[in-house]
Amino acid sequence: MSRTAPLRTKHLLALTAVAALVVTACGGDDDAADSPSAPAPTEAAGGATDATEPPAAEVNPVINLVGFAVPEAANVAIAKAWGETPAGQGIRFESSYGASGDQSRSVVDGLPADYVHFSVASDVTRLVDNGLVAEDWNAGPNGGVVSSSIVVFGVRPGNPLGIESWDDLIADGIEIVSPNPASSGAARWNALAAWGQVVEHGGTEDEANEFLTALFANVVALPNSGRDATQAFLSGTGNVFLTYENEAILARQNGEPLEYVIPDTTLLIENPGAVLIDANPKATEWLDFVLSPAGQAEFAKKGFRPIVDGADYGEVDGANDPTDPFPAIAHLQTVADDFVSWSDLSKKFFDEETGIVTQIILASGKAEG
């Protein structure tokens, strides 16, 4: 399957009006005129003097954040909230967003990164395999996950086609927009959810393959990323699009004309985040804040399901029910419970030559998106 070029949007996330200023532990600076005087040497036993201690190392005020396209607005909000804490004061971000797989490959190819936020765990594994992220990156209580959502159906206002279930997506006349699994993590979540819901209700793997084949027969566009798929749908392509719940909520927050349907059976989306081995030390403090109730509250306000207790987010504008934005799912599948692991499923479904999804898309003639 061919790969499209990475979509990269570089920009600065300004956190405070003094983002360029750096506060060091002792106020040291290369410019002696601006530095406080060093303390006088003290008398040691025998009349010797202690050497003056060197100034503390200057804190690097820039964190390079590389992420998949969908959580950009949430990361901006979290960065702003962190900038209002002592740990985050004076820190700014240089960010690059695009399709998850493309972004992962770009980091391997040299794109500067201190912290990565990808759609799927296999995109972090690529960095582990290249010596950029520690092998135990996912050893914590959250298993390396920093944000969470579910797969939903985006539909036109009023849901004119009456889309309610997965079976509705394979009917005649349905035109689906879903991103390309070759580059997009969102696409992989969508495909797994479609395949898994068949097995969840007693279907065989052959029947799941048949369903996935019928689904991709109705796909009319395979954009590069989850965000590109949203834009394609909002621009008039298709009449259904497979997407993250949070992406649909964010679009509605931005005044876009769409609705979303939560199927009775869907898949829990778990997006990983990791600090690189040679990262700015501040990136670890950033990750700690991302996983805190305060950080997760900002995720929730943008439509992500919080992964820790105590996140205080109130009503969520854009949700089907702002007062109950994240309803329980009747049949919620997970990678761990239904697909073993990303290592196992990546080869089974997305291997570039033998993967189930790869072969189905190739057979459909839509591999180029």
C-alpha positions, 0 to 999 in steps of 0.5 A: 500500500502506498504511503502519502506524504506527512501532513505537518502543521508547525506552530507555537503554542504561546502559554504566557506573555513571558514565554520567552523568559526562563527562570533558572534555579539560581538566576544564573546567566551567561551575561555577568552584568545580568547575573546575581553576584556569586556567594563568597567562598567560605573558610574550610578547615586548615584555611582552605576555601571551598570552590564556588558551586556552579550555577544550576543549568538553565531550563530549556523553555521549549518542548517539541510536541509531535502528535496526531491531528485530532487532539491539537485543540485539547493539547492547546487547552492543556498547555494553557492550563499548565502554563498557569502552574509553577511547573509550566510557567515560561514553557512554550511548545513547538508543535507538529500535527498530522496523520499518526503513522506519518508523524511517527515515521517523521520522528524516526527520520529526525523530526525534533520531538520531546513528547509524542501523542499518537493515535495508536500504540504501534506508532510509539513502538516504532520509536522504541524499536529505533531507540528513541523511546524507552521500552518501559514507556507504558509500564505506568498505571495508565499503560501509556494511554493519555487520552481516550474516546470511542468510534462513532458515526458522524451523520448529516443534520437530522440523520436523514438516512436513519443511521443507527447501527453498523449494519446500516453502514453496508446498505445500498446508497451509503457513502462512507468517509474514513481515513486511510489505515496506511497513515491514520491511526483513526482509520485503524480504530474504525476498522477494528471496531467494524470487525470486532462488533461482528465477533462480539455478537457471535460472528465468525472471523470469516463473517467479520471479514465479509462485513469489513469488505462490504463496509469498504465497498461503501467507502468513497474517500480515504483521507490522510488523517482523522482531521482530513476525514472530518474536513472532507465530510464537512465539505460535502463528501459522503453521507456518513463518516467513521470518527472519534466521538471527541472529533464529532463533539469538537466539530459541533463546538465549532458550529459545524452542521453534523450529528453523531450516533453512538452504536450499541457496540463500539471500540474504546480508543486509547491514545498513547503519549510518551516522552523520548529518551533524550527529551527536555526534562520538562517534558516529563513534568508536562506528561504528569500534568496531562495525566492529572485530573486538571489535564484530563478535565481539559481533554474532557472539555474537548470531547475526550473521555477522561481516563482518571477519576476526579476530572472536573469538567462540568457540561460538555458543549457539543455532546449529544447530552452536554450534562451526560456527555460520555454515556456508558456503552452497552458493548464496549470492546477494548484492545486488551480484551478483544484483540490481545495487544497492538503488537498482535493486531498490527501484524494480523490486520495492518501488515503492509502485505498480509494484513486483513485490512490491507488486503481488503482495501487493496482488493477494493481498488481504493488504496490510493485514498 
